[in-house]
């Protein structure tokens, strides 16, 4: 099968699967719906695996409907975009298998609703990763968002998921309006929506207020979806109430697509003479990345609600991804690609393991679960492995991605590797502390202060209806497989080498334009190195050692020390108020600051 056929098929398979489940789910039993959903998810993963293999070191395109790129819609896949779509497909397949017996759904007209929404979510994410048209990127982005809203509020009998979904929906809808306005400004300036033609047309104009405003508005929508500070407030609230399989996709794939979108739009549209000056982009997004990484790590450390802890960990790692993207080098793109791939696998695994606790005990509170899961030793070992992976320990792919990103960042600013070490160590330590308390009963039993204002995670609604049942094997096999894949990303040289070749293609806007508009493949630039170095391994081991030291210190610190630390960040915690108006105000402030920061350097 040719690449021109694989590209549209990669979007069509999950759409057709969702339609089939929506119709057949009214007649099929639960098992039949699971089999159909798994078949569709498996077919999508196979399609994208074949596509990723075909894109090795080059860009492939498909002109939909036979129309040329200047008139019609184009799908374009390089190893980075196809690899991200493949990551989405792998995670969706994992989620579908994980959820075989996760929900106790009734048979009848609602039996296929959840897997249908999952496949619809997948179609939006895959389409966004593979499109070569800015407006269609917006359409796929909104398809992704609409499915995510419905999945977040899936348990309608509980008002908390509905509130979380409403906040998520309204905040990201306002961001979508910003994106649509930015796209409109670009269309008014160039008369184009195709990414390659947009970049070529924009290069013929001078950078002015319209260009800066258009970029800032489009970037805002992508930063909101990526949950970068100060656009991040919706993510912990949504993760706290969404079903665990949905959290696996939101943290494992959706936020990473926001980072990918920023890189793709900048390189193809705004990197030319009439776009945003590289120094303005580099400085602005490095600052956003550092702020996001450190604030996310600090908030992660203060959580005892496991889902919120993992959500803030995601925010912190998004900051690290943004720093590497902001370097605007093939080395930075390589590090980001490897880091994103492994982080998505690890984070999905950690949420899946958290789902086991919710299944068994109806709680995700670190303190309330103290020592209760001693009999779940396999789950505990996997959770510890995931925590060390977050810290960047070799041989996990997160460690290799962190090492490559650190090296690239250190060539520009020598202090940036320290940010990677601090953020990864703090987030890994928070997860490790929780694992040691819950699964091994380490340290004295924690006591909550009576005047605390923290979200605990006690009293969560179990996402199954028979907590006395035996634990389904899929709920441990799936996270074990995901963590194993994360090890392969870091230890199998062919994977990072392929992503490095993809980074050389991704950071070549002239080559992208030539392939999309004339189908003329041009040789890419030098392929960056994607191997472990001694320095990278030492920094990874340092991060893991610091994470372990922090976790052990937290387990044995006094209650007075814990209360003092909580008081020190109380104001920061209260900014995450849960009030929709506050979040929209931060969004508006973020847009204004982004515009001013870029304009001041242009």
Helices and strands as residue ranges (DSSP letters): H 3-24, H 30-54, E 60-63, G 64-66, E 74-77, H 79-98, H 113-130, H 134-152, H 159-190, H 195-202, H 209-226, H 233-241, H 244-249, I 250-254, H 255-265, I 266-270, H 278-301, H 306-326, H 330-361, H 377-390, H 397-412, H 416-440, H 474-491, H 493-506, H 509-518, H 534-556, H 559-568, H 570-575, H 580-600
